[in-house]
Amino acid sequence: MLGSSAMFGGSQSFGGFGESQAPMAASPEPTAKKAREEKQTCLPVTIRAIEHAAQQRLDTSDDLKFYGSEPSALVLVAAVESVVRQSTGLEMTLNDATGRIKAR
């Protein structure tokens, strides 16, 4: 029979765990201090936001900040208007409808 214990033996069960593999209750977290993790953020920006942050940096001599925070990476979606090949790399002009910026 499909549900009989004689067919499967006494150590097997249908719950996914055998009797010796029963899930353990969650143990409380240790009280040791956790290491402080570095906050890494990826922020989508516009060219206008980049220009605004660059101007604020010149005015205040502070770190480059966007919307009050210092992200570790930026995402800019823009169209490439022109590309100039140089011996050391490429120089592109980018346009995202809020402004134009040159990038290398």
mmCIF file of the C-alpha atoms, coordinates in Angstrom:
data_MODEL
# 
_entry.id   MODEL 
# 
loop_
_atom_site.group_PDB 
_atom_site.id 
_atom_site.type_symbol 
_atom_site.label_atom_id 
_atom_site.label_alt_id 
_atom_site.label_comp_id 
_atom_site.label_asym_id 
_atom_site.label_entity_id 
_atom_site.label_seq_id 
_atom_site.pdbx_PDB_ins_code 
_atom_site.Cartn_x 
_atom_site.Cartn_y 
_atom_site.Cartn_z 
_atom_site.occupancy 
_atom_site.B_iso_or_equiv 
_atom_site.pdbx_formal_charge 
_atom_site.auth_seq_id 
_atom_site.auth_comp_id 
_atom_site.auth_asym_id 
_atom_site.auth_atom_id 
_atom_site.pdbx_PDB_model_num 
ATOM 1   C CA . MET A 1 1   ? 0.000  0.000  0.000   1.00 0.00 ? 1   MET A CA 1 
ATOM 2   C CA . LEU A 1 2   ? 1.096  3.527  -0.653  1.00 0.00 ? 2   LEU A CA 1 
ATOM 3   C CA . GLY A 1 3   ? 0.805  4.822  2.908   1.00 0.00 ? 3   GLY A CA 1 
ATOM 4   C CA . SER A 1 4   ? 1.970  1.774  4.817   1.00 0.00 ? 4   SER A CA 1 
ATOM 5   C CA . SER A 1 5   ? 5.016  2.071  7.033   1.00 0.00 ? 5   SER A CA 1 
ATOM 6   C CA . ALA A 1 6   ? 6.143  -1.440 6.090   1.00 0.00 ? 6   ALA A CA 1 
ATOM 7   C CA . MET A 1 7   ? 6.850  -0.206 2.582   1.00 0.00 ? 7   MET A CA 1 
ATOM 8   C CA . PHE A 1 8   ? 9.121  2.680  3.644   1.00 0.00 ? 8   PHE A CA 1 
ATOM 9   C CA . GLY A 1 9   ? 10.646 1.492  6.908   1.00 0.00 ? 9   GLY A CA 1 
ATOM 10  C CA . GLY A 1 10  ? 10.434 3.179  10.280  1.00 0.00 ? 10  GLY A CA 1 
ATOM 11  C CA . SER A 1 11  ? 13.270 5.703  9.766   1.00 0.00 ? 11  SER A CA 1 
ATOM 12  C CA . GLN A 1 12  ? 11.756 7.489  6.764   1.00 0.00 ? 12  GLN A CA 1 
ATOM 13  C CA . SER A 1 13  ? 9.018  10.086 6.831   1.00 0.00 ? 13  SER A CA 1 
ATOM 14  C CA . PHE A 1 14  ? 7.180  12.267 4.359   1.00 0.00 ? 14  PHE A CA 1 
ATOM 15  C CA . GLY A 1 15  ? 8.027  15.581 6.044   1.00 0.00 ? 15  GLY A CA 1 
ATOM 16  C CA . GLY A 1 16  ? 11.447 15.888 4.444   1.00 0.00 ? 16  GLY A CA 1 
ATOM 17  C CA . PHE A 1 17  ? 13.327 15.175 7.677   1.00 0.00 ? 17  PHE A CA 1 
ATOM 18  C CA . GLY A 1 18  ? 14.064 11.836 9.281   1.00 0.00 ? 18  GLY A CA 1 
ATOM 19  C CA . GLU A 1 19  ? 13.635 11.430 13.013  1.00 0.00 ? 19  GLU A CA 1 
ATOM 20  C CA . SER A 1 20  ? 17.347 12.080 13.536  1.00 0.00 ? 20  SER A CA 1 
ATOM 21  C CA . GLN A 1 21  ? 17.240 15.121 11.206  1.00 0.00 ? 21  GLN A CA 1 
ATOM 22  C CA . ALA A 1 22  ? 14.365 17.011 12.786  1.00 0.00 ? 22  ALA A CA 1 
ATOM 23  C CA . PRO A 1 23  ? 14.709 20.791 12.392  1.00 0.00 ? 23  PRO A CA 1 
ATOM 24  C CA . MET A 1 24  ? 16.304 22.450 15.388  1.00 0.00 ? 24  MET A CA 1 
ATOM 25  C CA . ALA A 1 25  ? 14.691 25.376 17.138  1.00 0.00 ? 25  ALA A CA 1 
ATOM 26  C CA . ALA A 1 26  ? 16.322 28.701 16.336  1.00 0.00 ? 26  ALA A CA 1 
ATOM 27  C CA . SER A 1 27  ? 19.019 29.447 18.879  1.00 0.00 ? 27  SER A CA 1 
ATOM 28  C CA . PRO A 1 28  ? 19.301 32.999 20.203  1.00 0.00 ? 28  PRO A CA 1 
ATOM 29  C CA . GLU A 1 29  ? 21.867 35.273 18.562  1.00 0.00 ? 29  GLU A CA 1 
ATOM 30  C CA . PRO A 1 30  ? 25.221 35.489 20.333  1.00 0.00 ? 30  PRO A CA 1 
ATOM 31  C CA . THR A 1 31  ? 25.722 38.677 22.276  1.00 0.00 ? 31  THR A CA 1 
ATOM 32  C CA . ALA A 1 32  ? 29.089 39.398 20.635  1.00 0.00 ? 32  ALA A CA 1 
ATOM 33  C CA . LYS A 1 33  ? 29.419 42.751 18.896  1.00 0.00 ? 33  LYS A CA 1 
ATOM 34  C CA . LYS A 1 34  ? 28.798 42.602 15.180  1.00 0.00 ? 34  LYS A CA 1 
ATOM 35  C CA . ALA A 1 35  ? 31.451 44.002 12.877  1.00 0.00 ? 35  ALA A CA 1 
ATOM 36  C CA . ARG A 1 36  ? 30.378 47.257 11.304  1.00 0.00 ? 36  ARG A CA 1 
ATOM 37  C CA . GLU A 1 37  ? 29.726 46.682 7.629   1.00 0.00 ? 37  GLU A CA 1 
ATOM 38  C CA . GLU A 1 38  ? 30.617 49.321 5.092   1.00 0.00 ? 38  GLU A CA 1 
ATOM 39  C CA . LYS A 1 39  ? 27.484 50.725 3.513   1.00 0.00 ? 39  LYS A CA 1 
ATOM 40  C CA . GLN A 1 40  ? 27.688 50.437 -0.252  1.00 0.00 ? 40  GLN A CA 1 
ATOM 41  C CA . THR A 1 41  ? 25.029 52.042 -2.384  1.00 0.00 ? 41  THR A CA 1 
ATOM 42  C CA . CYS A 1 42  ? 24.425 52.267 -6.101  1.00 0.00 ? 42  CYS A CA 1 
ATOM 43  C CA . LEU A 1 43  ? 22.475 55.396 -6.990  1.00 0.00 ? 43  LEU A CA 1 
ATOM 44  C CA . PRO A 1 44  ? 20.812 56.251 -10.314 1.00 0.00 ? 44  PRO A CA 1 
ATOM 45  C CA . VAL A 1 45  ? 21.603 59.854 -11.258 1.00 0.00 ? 45  VAL A CA 1 
ATOM 46  C CA . THR A 1 46  ? 21.053 62.333 -14.062 1.00 0.00 ? 46  THR A CA 1 
ATOM 47  C CA . ILE A 1 47  ? 23.642 64.604 -15.617 1.00 0.00 ? 47  ILE A CA 1 
ATOM 48  C CA . ARG A 1 48  ? 21.961 67.554 -13.919 1.00 0.00 ? 48  ARG A CA 1 
ATOM 49  C CA . ALA A 1 49  ? 22.407 65.826 -10.525 1.00 0.00 ? 49  ALA A CA 1 
ATOM 50  C CA . ILE A 1 50  ? 26.108 65.190 -11.297 1.00 0.00 ? 50  ILE A CA 1 
ATOM 51  C CA . GLU A 1 51  ? 26.637 68.846 -12.225 1.00 0.00 ? 51  GLU A CA 1 
ATOM 52  C CA . HIS A 1 52  ? 24.782 70.004 -9.095  1.00 0.00 ? 52  HIS A CA 1 
ATOM 53  C CA . ALA A 1 53  ? 26.862 67.727 -6.816  1.00 0.00 ? 53  ALA A CA 1 
ATOM 54  C CA . ALA A 1 54  ? 30.106 68.852 -8.483  1.00 0.00 ? 54  ALA A CA 1 
ATOM 55  C CA . GLN A 1 55  ? 29.159 72.514 -7.946  1.00 0.00 ? 55  GLN A CA 1 
ATOM 56  C CA . GLN A 1 56  ? 28.329 71.883 -4.275  1.00 0.00 ? 56  GLN A CA 1 
ATOM 57  C CA . ARG A 1 57  ? 31.682 70.171 -3.829  1.00 0.00 ? 57  ARG A CA 1 
ATOM 58  C CA . LEU A 1 58  ? 33.472 73.234 -5.202  1.00 0.00 ? 58  LEU A CA 1 
ATOM 59  C CA . ASP A 1 59  ? 31.444 75.557 -2.952  1.00 0.00 ? 59  ASP A CA 1 
ATOM 60  C CA . THR A 1 60  ? 31.854 73.602 0.288   1.00 0.00 ? 60  THR A CA 1 
ATOM 61  C CA . SER A 1 61  ? 35.118 71.642 -0.257  1.00 0.00 ? 61  SER A CA 1 
ATOM 62  C CA . ASP A 1 62  ? 33.209 68.605 1.012   1.00 0.00 ? 62  ASP A CA 1 
ATOM 63  C CA . ASP A 1 63  ? 32.978 65.079 -0.404  1.00 0.00 ? 63  ASP A CA 1 
ATOM 64  C CA . LEU A 1 64  ? 30.964 64.494 -3.560  1.00 0.00 ? 64  LEU A CA 1 
ATOM 65  C CA . LYS A 1 65  ? 27.413 63.840 -2.306  1.00 0.00 ? 65  LYS A CA 1 
ATOM 66  C CA . PHE A 1 66  ? 24.153 63.089 -4.079  1.00 0.00 ? 66  PHE A CA 1 
ATOM 67  C CA . TYR A 1 67  ? 20.915 63.856 -2.248  1.00 0.00 ? 67  TYR A CA 1 
ATOM 68  C CA . GLY A 1 68  ? 22.829 64.058 1.035   1.00 0.00 ? 68  GLY A CA 1 
ATOM 69  C CA . SER A 1 69  ? 24.650 60.716 0.777   1.00 0.00 ? 69  SER A CA 1 
ATOM 70  C CA . GLU A 1 70  ? 27.969 59.554 -0.618  1.00 0.00 ? 70  GLU A CA 1 
ATOM 71  C CA . PRO A 1 71  ? 27.237 56.535 -2.846  1.00 0.00 ? 71  PRO A CA 1 
ATOM 72  C CA . SER A 1 72  ? 29.930 54.044 -3.794  1.00 0.00 ? 72  SER A CA 1 
ATOM 73  C CA . ALA A 1 73  ? 28.653 53.667 -7.386  1.00 0.00 ? 73  ALA A CA 1 
ATOM 74  C CA . LEU A 1 74  ? 26.525 55.691 -9.798  1.00 0.00 ? 74  LEU A CA 1 
ATOM 75  C CA . VAL A 1 75  ? 24.307 54.595 -12.678 1.00 0.00 ? 75  VAL A CA 1 
ATOM 76  C CA . LEU A 1 76  ? 23.819 57.002 -15.566 1.00 0.00 ? 76  LEU A CA 1 
ATOM 77  C CA . VAL A 1 77  ? 21.598 56.125 -18.514 1.00 0.00 ? 77  VAL A CA 1 
ATOM 78  C CA . ALA A 1 78  ? 22.407 58.405 -21.456 1.00 0.00 ? 78  ALA A CA 1 
ATOM 79  C CA . ALA A 1 79  ? 22.819 58.481 -25.207 1.00 0.00 ? 79  ALA A CA 1 
ATOM 80  C CA . VAL A 1 80  ? 26.341 58.668 -26.634 1.00 0.00 ? 80  VAL A CA 1 
ATOM 81  C CA . GLU A 1 81  ? 26.417 61.677 -28.969 1.00 0.00 ? 81  GLU A CA 1 
ATOM 82  C CA . SER A 1 82  ? 30.054 61.557 -30.035 1.00 0.00 ? 82  SER A CA 1 
ATOM 83  C CA . VAL A 1 83  ? 33.182 59.469 -29.543 1.00 0.00 ? 83  VAL A CA 1 
ATOM 84  C CA . VAL A 1 84  ? 36.743 60.722 -29.956 1.00 0.00 ? 84  VAL A CA 1 
ATOM 85  C CA . ARG A 1 85  ? 39.489 58.100 -30.000 1.00 0.00 ? 85  ARG A CA 1 
ATOM 86  C CA . GLN A 1 86  ? 42.713 59.218 -28.322 1.00 0.00 ? 86  GLN A CA 1 
ATOM 87  C CA . SER A 1 87  ? 45.976 57.378 -27.759 1.00 0.00 ? 87  SER A CA 1 
ATOM 88  C CA . THR A 1 88  ? 45.123 56.898 -24.065 1.00 0.00 ? 88  THR A CA 1 
ATOM 89  C CA . GLY A 1 89  ? 41.444 55.976 -24.445 1.00 0.00 ? 89  GLY A CA 1 
ATOM 90  C CA . LEU A 1 90  ? 38.056 57.242 -25.581 1.00 0.00 ? 90  LEU A CA 1 
ATOM 91  C CA . GLU A 1 91  ? 36.323 60.524 -24.847 1.00 0.00 ? 91  GLU A CA 1 
ATOM 92  C CA . MET A 1 92  ? 32.536 60.453 -25.170 1.00 0.00 ? 92  MET A CA 1 
ATOM 93  C CA . THR A 1 93  ? 29.870 63.109 -25.003 1.00 0.00 ? 93  THR A CA 1 
ATOM 94  C CA . LEU A 1 94  ? 26.793 61.804 -23.153 1.00 0.00 ? 94  LEU A CA 1 
ATOM 95  C CA . ASN A 1 95  ? 23.271 63.265 -23.213 1.00 0.00 ? 95  ASN A CA 1 
ATOM 96  C CA . ASP A 1 96  ? 20.380 62.190 -20.977 1.00 0.00 ? 96  ASP A CA 1 
ATOM 97  C CA . ALA A 1 97  ? 17.933 65.045 -21.770 1.00 0.00 ? 97  ALA A CA 1 
ATOM 98  C CA . THR A 1 98  ? 18.897 66.903 -18.559 1.00 0.00 ? 98  THR A CA 1 
ATOM 99  C CA . GLY A 1 99  ? 22.290 67.951 -19.872 1.00 0.00 ? 99  GLY A CA 1 
ATOM 100 C CA . ARG A 1 100 ? 25.497 66.928 -21.648 1.00 0.00 ? 100 ARG A CA 1 
ATOM 101 C CA . ILE A 1 101 ? 28.703 65.709 -20.072 1.00 0.00 ? 101 ILE A CA 1 
ATOM 102 C CA . LYS A 1 102 ? 32.064 64.435 -21.325 1.00 0.00 ? 102 LYS A CA 1 
ATOM 103 C CA . ALA A 1 103 ? 33.293 61.078 -20.062 1.00 0.00 ? 103 ALA A CA 1 
ATOM 104 C CA . ARG A 1 104 ? 36.515 59.121 -20.516 1.00 0.00 ? 104 ARG A CA 1 
# 
